[in-house]
């Protein structure tokens, strides 16, 4: 059996794939259509679907794939990162944008933005959690994924540099996991009424 890692090019092309960009554009168009159409059911469906995917993938990547990747030999890690980054590079930001935007419009339509205190603390909690998830995701995890991707594609990747980045990365992903569980708690409160 051939080792897939051995067949990787010395330096892979851009991790962007046209069909992933097209899928992201379709998802954003679907969300915009649901907002403009005015269907609370469709907007809620899109919010829950994107949020479930975002949370599920985040938790799976953080608590299942992360520990596995840390223990893999370099060639296997190279193959996994080379396959994962192009798939998640557009997927995760798109899911976070769709979830957050659809959630905002849904909250506005359902009157959650106009509730008084103490119920409004739940709205503030949702906004704080989503802000933390977005800032960490777009400001740290996405750039780090790209740095790891390009480093691991080099003919002689710097294992020490990869190890340092993975060490911090795992901690940030753990915080993401905690925030994802926290947003589920908050959303369950929204679903049952403030």
ABEGO torsion letter per residue (X at the ends): XBBAAAABBABBBBABBAAAAAAAAAAAAAAAAAAAAGBAAAAAAAAAAAAAAAAAAAAAAAAAAAAAAAABBAAAAAAAAAAAAAAAAAAAAAAAAAAAAAAAAAAAAAGAAABBOAAAAAAAAAAAAAAAAAAAAAAAAAAAAAAAAAAAABABBBAAAAAAAAAAAAAAAAAAAAAAAAAAAAAAAAAAEX
